[in-house]
Amino acid sequence: MKRLIMMICVAVSWVGICHAQNSAPYKANYSSKFTIADESLGTRVLTLWKDYEDNALDRHLAWFADTVSMTMANGQTVKGIQANLAGVKAYRGSLKNLKVSIDAWVNLKSDKGDNFVCVWGSEDFTDQDGKHVVNNLQEVWGFNKDGKISMMLQYNRPGGTM
């Protein structure tokens, strides 16, 4: 009986979600239809966060497409694996006592076949001027058809916890 009630609740919720998507006041430019993607993609992104924290940014370069494009929280877009590596190394090298914390992540696949990982977390560090900084970050990582990271978009909110 519990199983039947649960199945009915899921079915009613699904119909409600579908109806809500169809009556939304906006239409997505890209897509509004996503499913959960391969878990290993999220593991890769979290491993890269750990590489950043450990200041070992060369560990997993093979995971990036040569043409990777990254847009940082300040709005700067950097294109190409070597330019991104140089920029991140320079920035990371200026930080002391970096600690990273992950709040959540989700692996997504669009109805167009593209894979993304969205991750929410924070970084806590001392900057080169000795100032204590805490940033809340949201990042969207995109993967190309070869499973390599082809893009990253970063958003930042200075301050404490989410």
Backbone hydrogen bonds, N-H to C=O, Kabsch-Sander energy under -0.5 kcal/mol:
donor,donor_aa,acceptor,acceptor_aa,energy
5,I,1,M,-2.5
6,M,2,K,-2.6
7,M,3,R,-2.4
8,I,4,L,-2.3
9,C,5,I,-2.4
10,V,6,M,-2.4
11,A,7,M,-2.4
12,V,8,I,-2.7
13,S,9,C,-2.5
14,W,10,V,-2.6
15,V,11,A,-2.3
16,G,12,V,-2.2
17,I,13,S,-2.7
18,C,14,W,-2.7
19,H,15,V,-2.5
20,A,16,G,-2.5
21,Q,17,I,-2.4
22,N,18,C,-1.9
23,S,19,H,-1.6
24,A,21,Q,-0.9
34,F,32,S,-0.7
35,T,109,K,-2.5
37,A,107,N,-1.9
41,L,38,D,-1.4
42,G,38,D,-0.6
43,T,39,E,-1.7
44,R,40,S,-1.9
45,V,41,L,-2.0
46,L,42,G,-2.6
47,T,43,T,-2.1
48,L,44,R,-2.0
49,W,45,V,-2.0
50,K,46,L,-2.1
51,D,47,T,-2.4
52,Y,48,L,-2.2
53,E,49,W,-2.5
54,D,50,K,-2.8
55,N,51,D,-0.5
55,N,52,Y,-1.0
56,A,51,D,-2.9
59,R,56,A,-1.4
61,L,58,D,-1.0
63,W,60,H,-1.7
64,F,61,L,-1.9
65,A,149,I,-2.8
68,V,65,A,-1.8
69,S,150,S,-1.7
70,M,78,V,-2.8
71,T,152,M,-3.0
72,M,70,M,-0.6
72,M,76,Q,-2.9
75,G,72,M,-2.3
78,V,70,M,-3.0
80,G,68,V,-3.1
81,I,66,D,-1.8
84,N,80,G,-2.1
85,L,81,I,-2.5
86,A,82,Q,-2.5
87,G,83,A,-2.1
88,V,84,N,-2.7
89,K,85,L,-2.5
90,A,86,A,-2.1
91,Y,87,G,-2.3
92,R,88,V,-3.2
93,G,89,K,-2.4
94,S,90,A,-0.7
94,S,91,Y,-1.3
95,L,92,R,-1.5
96,K,126,T,-2.6
99,K,124,D,-2.3
101,S,122,S,-2.5
103,D,120,W,-2.7
104,A,120,W,-1.9
106,V,118,C,-2.3
108,L,106,V,-0.5
108,L,116,F,-3.2
109,K,35,T,-2.8
110,S,114,D,-2.9
111,D,33,K,-1.4
113,G,110,S,-1.9
115,N,143,F,-0.7
116,F,108,L,-3.0
117,V,141,W,-2.2
118,C,106,V,-2.5
119,V,139,E,-2.5
120,W,104,A,-3.1
121,G,137,L,-2.3
122,S,101,S,-2.9
123,E,135,N,-2.3
124,D,99,K,-2.4
125,F,133,V,-2.6
126,T,96,K,-2.7
127,D,131,K,-2.8
130,G,127,D,-2.2
133,V,125,F,-3.3
135,N,123,E,-2.6
136,N,157,R,-2.6
137,L,121,G,-3.6
137,L,135,N,-0.5
138,Q,155,Y,-2.3
139,E,119,V,-2.6
140,V,153,L,-2.4
141,W,117,V,-3.0
141,W,139,E,-0.5
142,G,151,M,-2.8
143,F,115,N,-2.3
144,N,148,K,-3.1
147,G,144,N,-2.1
149,I,63,W,-3.1
150,S,142,G,-2.6
151,M,142,G,-1.4
152,M,69,S,-1.7
153,L,140,V,-2.3
154,Q,71,T,-2.3
155,Y,138,Q,-2.8
157,R,136,N,-2.7
159,G,134,V,-3.1
